[in-house]
Amino acid sequence: MSELVLHHYPLSPYSEKIRAIFGYKGLAWKSVETPILMPKPDLLPLTGGYRKAPVLQIGRDIYCDTALIARVIDRLQPAPPLLPNALKASCAAFAAIEQTLFFAAVPTVFQPAGLKVLLERMGPELMERFSKDRAALFTGGAASRPGPEFGKTHFLPLINSLDQQLAAMPFLLGDAPTLADFCMFHPVWFIRSNAGVAPQLDAFKSLMAWFERIRALGHGSASVWTAAEAIAHARATPEVQPPDGPLLEPEGVRVGSSVTVAATDYGVDAVVGRLIHASVFEIVIKRTDERAGEVIVHFPRAGFRVTPA
Ligand SMILES: N[C@@H](CCC(=O)N[C@@H](CS)C(=O)NCC(=O)O)C(=O)O
């Protein structure tokens, strides 16, 4: 299999989702640490402007957003399956509430007890830059930055329902993990990784037993690469990954034309390139970077907007 390179940082919950999937699949991968906030001068040459974490690189193909990254990993390493046919719609239903649980977990961590731990870890100067960076991240998109009220009304009800479901079976959809588990795991991991707020989950025994089962899957085997190595790898790779799904052009744009692609929710930084493929699953553009050379950048079709550049 081609080299899997993950651009991520240790504190990132969505990155933890993919690290845990690597563990489930028993995969070897290259780990490139990215900054926790902007600027990200060694990531943007690959993505063309997309800044969120994580990003998956396979040679000169760059995959943005974990919805697409999970799909690509499952295609390259089908066993054990993330999306068993009999559970596809159930996985999609869990994927649809992933952001709700994540948005509920964030203000839960930012309660005074959690904030104190974060401040100790990051220091006041980085913490202040972090707050400004995240305010900017939520500028211009359809999603608002989740506040304490959202955390209060959404976190415990969802956690409680997961705990009850997990009292009946070891994983959310049965005896083996699926994408549903990884979508719900990372926000719980975010809470459990912060000693100030982690005890809030102690009472949810079935959820905690499930959490330990997923944690025990590990992260596969990672070896560290520098960002410079990853960029050089993109430049040196002639092969490209196959398109995923039959052509379905977005409204008003044609393959071959110059387009802008951006997420619609938050982190809406625009990426410009030539559209080379579009399907129900992905939007694929080609762009050239001074350092990385000609790269192919993939985005999920759902949740991203494509417009003529
Ligand atoms: N829909 C995206 C969400 C990714 C996301 O929000 N990642 C967070 C980190 S967990 C992020 O990028 N925050 C801003 C940053 O790291 O620059 C996905 O599934 O990949």
The ligand as an SDF file (V2000), in Angstrom:
LIG
                    3D

 20 19  0  0  0  0  0  0  0  0999 V2000
  -15.0130   18.3500    9.6010 N   0  0  0  0  0  0  0  0  0  0  0  0
  -13.6190   18.3330    9.9340 C   0  0  0  0  0  0  0  0  0  0  0  0
  -13.3960   18.9590   11.3160 C   0  0  0  0  0  0  0  0  0  0  0  0
  -11.9270   19.0190   11.6890 C   0  0  0  0  0  0  0  0  0  0  0  0
  -11.6550   19.9760   12.8450 C   0  0  0  0  0  0  0  0  0  0  0  0
  -12.4930   20.7970   13.2520 O   0  0  0  0  0  0  0  0  0  0  0  0
  -10.4620   19.9120   13.3640 N   0  0  0  0  0  0  0  0  0  0  0  0
  -10.0430   20.8280   14.4010 C   0  0  0  0  0  0  0  0  0  0  0  0
   -9.0190   20.1460   15.2950 C   0  0  0  0  0  0  0  0  0  0  0  0
   -9.7060   18.7490   16.1010 S   0  0  0  0  0  0  0  0  0  0  0  0
   -9.3330   21.9990   13.7490 C   0  0  0  0  0  0  0  0  0  0  0  0
   -8.9270   21.8990   12.6300 O   0  0  0  0  0  0  0  0  0  0  0  0
   -9.1810   23.1090   14.4660 N   0  0  0  0  0  0  0  0  0  0  0  0
   -8.4540   24.2160   13.9270 C   0  0  0  0  0  0  0  0  0  0  0  0
   -7.0020   23.9420   13.7200 C   0  0  0  0  0  0  0  0  0  0  0  0
   -6.4800   22.9450   14.2260 O   0  0  0  0  0  0  0  0  0  0  0  0
   -6.3540   24.7250   13.0500 O   0  0  0  0  0  0  0  0  0  0  0  0
  -13.1100   16.9020    9.8750 C   0  0  0  0  0  0  0  0  0  0  0  0
  -13.9110   15.9670   10.0330 O   0  0  0  0  0  0  0  0  0  0  0  0
  -11.9250   16.7190    9.6130 O   0  0  0  0  0  0  0  0  0  0  0  0
  1  2  1  0
  2  3  1  0
  2 18  1  0
  3  4  1  0
  4  5  1  0
  5  6  2  0
  5  7  1  0
  7  8  1  0
  8  9  1  0
  8 11  1  0
  9 10  1  0
 11 12  2  0
 11 13  1  0
 13 14  1  0
 14 15  1  0
 15 16  2  0
 15 17  1  0
 18 19  2  0
 18 20  1  0
M  END
$$$$
